[in-house]
Amino acid sequence: MRLTVCLRREGGILFCEASGPYSLADFLRLADKVRNERKSLGATRVLVDIRQVTGDISSLDRYRLAIYCAEKPDRAERLAVVMRREAINWMFENVATNRGLPTCESADPRYAENWLRHEERAACAG
C-alpha cells in the first residue's frame, strides 16, 4: 500500500488519517485495515481524514468504495469522511447511507466528529 496511515482511538471513535497517492486498490485495503482496527479496539464509529491524499477519486470509485464499506459484515455504526472541500460531491455519502451505513462527507473535521457523536449525545439526553 502506498498510503501512509495513522490510526488512533478516542472514546468510541477510531480516527484514521491517510496521506499519499490515491488508488482504488489502496483505498479498498485501507477500508479493510480500518475495519479490522476498529473491531480490535472496540470503536463503534470511524472518522477517516483523506485531505492529504493526492489525485482524483472518480465517481465510479466512490460508488464502489461506498458499497464495499456499507456491505461489509461488522461495519461501523457511523462513518465520517473528511476531505478537501473541492473534492466533496456526496456520491460516497449517498451510496453508503442508502445501503444502511450512516455516512457524512465534510471538509470540517470538527463538524464530522460532532456528527459522529450526535446520536450518542441524543441517547444520553433521552
C-alpha positions as CSV (number, residue, x, y, z in Angstrom):
1,M,0.0,0.0,0.0
2,R,1.4,3.4,-1.0
3,L,-0.7,5.3,1.6
4,T,0.6,6.3,4.9
5,V,-2.0,5.6,7.6
6,C,-2.1,6.9,11.2
7,L,-4.8,5.4,13.5
8,R,-5.9,6.3,17.0
9,R,-8.9,5.7,19.2
10,E,-10.6,8.3,21.3
11,G,-13.6,7.0,23.2
12,G,-15.8,5.1,20.8
13,I,-14.3,6.7,17.7
14,L,-11.4,5.4,15.6
15,F,-9.6,8.3,13.9
16,C,-7.7,7.5,10.7
17,E,-5.5,9.9,8.8
18,A,-4.3,8.8,5.3
19,S,-1.9,10.5,3.0
20,G,-0.2,9.7,-0.3
21,P,-1.4,9.0,-3.8
22,Y,-4.9,7.7,-4.4
23,S,-5.6,4.3,-5.9
24,L,-8.8,2.2,-5.7
25,A,-6.8,-0.8,-4.6
26,D,-5.2,1.1,-1.7
27,F,-8.5,2.6,-0.6
28,L,-10.1,-0.9,-0.5
29,R,-7.1,-2.1,1.6
30,L,-7.5,1.0,3.8
31,A,-11.2,0.2,4.4
32,D,-10.2,-3.4,5.5
33,K,-7.4,-2.1,7.7
34,V,-9.8,0.5,9.4
35,R,-12.5,-2.2,9.9
36,N,-10.1,-4.6,11.5
37,E,-8.5,-2.0,13.7
38,R,-12.0,-0.6,14.7
39,K,-13.1,-4.1,15.7
40,S,-9.9,-4.9,17.7
41,L,-10.0,-1.6,19.6
42,G,-13.8,-1.8,20.2
43,A,-14.6,1.5,18.5
44,T,-18.1,1.8,17.1
45,R,-17.7,4.9,14.9
46,V,-15.0,6.0,12.4
47,L,-13.6,9.3,11.1
48,V,-11.4,9.0,8.1
49,D,-9.4,12.1,7.1
50,I,-8.2,11.9,3.4
51,R,-7.3,15.6,3.0
52,Q,-3.7,14.7,2.4
53,V,-4.5,12.1,-0.3
54,T,-3.4,13.3,-3.7
55,G,-5.1,12.6,-7.0
56,D,-8.8,12.5,-8.0
57,I,-11.3,9.9,-6.9
58,S,-13.7,9.2,-9.7
59,S,-17.5,9.0,-9.1
60,L,-17.4,5.3,-10.1
61,D,-14.6,4.6,-7.5
62,R,-16.6,6.5,-4.8
63,Y,-19.6,4.3,-5.7
64,R,-17.6,1.1,-5.5
65,L,-15.9,2.2,-2.2
66,A,-19.3,3.1,-0.6
67,I,-20.8,-0.3,-1.5
68,Y,-17.6,-2.0,-0.2
69,C,-17.7,-0.2,3.1
70,A,-21.5,-0.4,3.6
71,E,-22.0,-4.0,2.8
72,K,-19.2,-5.4,5.0
73,P,-20.2,-7.5,8.0
74,D,-19.5,-5.9,11.3
75,R,-19.2,-2.4,9.8
76,A,-19.1,0.7,11.9
77,E,-22.3,2.3,13.3
78,R,-21.4,5.6,11.7
79,L,-18.7,6.8,9.3
80,A,-17.5,10.3,8.7
81,V,-15.1,11.2,5.8
82,V,-13.1,14.5,5.9
83,M,-11.8,15.6,2.6
84,R,-10.8,18.8,0.8
85,R,-13.9,21.0,0.1
86,E,-13.3,20.8,-3.7
87,A,-13.3,17.0,-3.6
88,I,-16.7,16.7,-2.0
89,N,-19.6,15.5,-4.2
90,W,-21.6,13.4,-1.8
91,M,-21.5,10.3,-4.0
92,F,-19.9,8.2,-1.3
93,E,-22.1,9.6,1.4
94,N,-25.3,9.0,-0.5
95,V,-24.5,5.4,-1.7
96,A,-23.2,4.3,1.8
97,T,-26.2,5.8,3.6
98,N,-28.6,4.3,1.1
99,R,-27.1,0.9,1.9
100,G,-27.5,1.3,5.6
101,L,-24.2,2.9,6.8
102,P,-24.9,6.4,8.1
103,T,-22.2,8.5,6.5
104,C,-21.1,12.1,6.4
105,E,-18.7,13.8,4.0
106,S,-17.3,17.1,5.3
107,A,-14.4,19.5,4.8
108,D,-14.5,20.4,8.6
109,P,-13.1,17.8,10.9
110,R,-14.9,19.3,13.9
111,Y,-18.2,19.0,12.2
112,A,-17.5,15.4,11.2
113,E,-16.6,14.5,14.8
114,N,-19.7,16.3,16.2
115,W,-21.8,14.4,13.6
116,L,-20.4,11.1,14.8
117,R,-21.1,11.9,18.4
118,H,-24.6,13.4,17.8
119,E,-26.6,10.2,18.1
120,E,-24.5,9.3,21.2
121,R,-25.5,12.5,23.0
122,A,-29.1,12.3,22.0
123,A,-29.3,8.8,23.5
124,C,-27.8,10.0,26.8
125,A,-30.1,13.0,27.0
126,G,-33.2,10.9,26.4
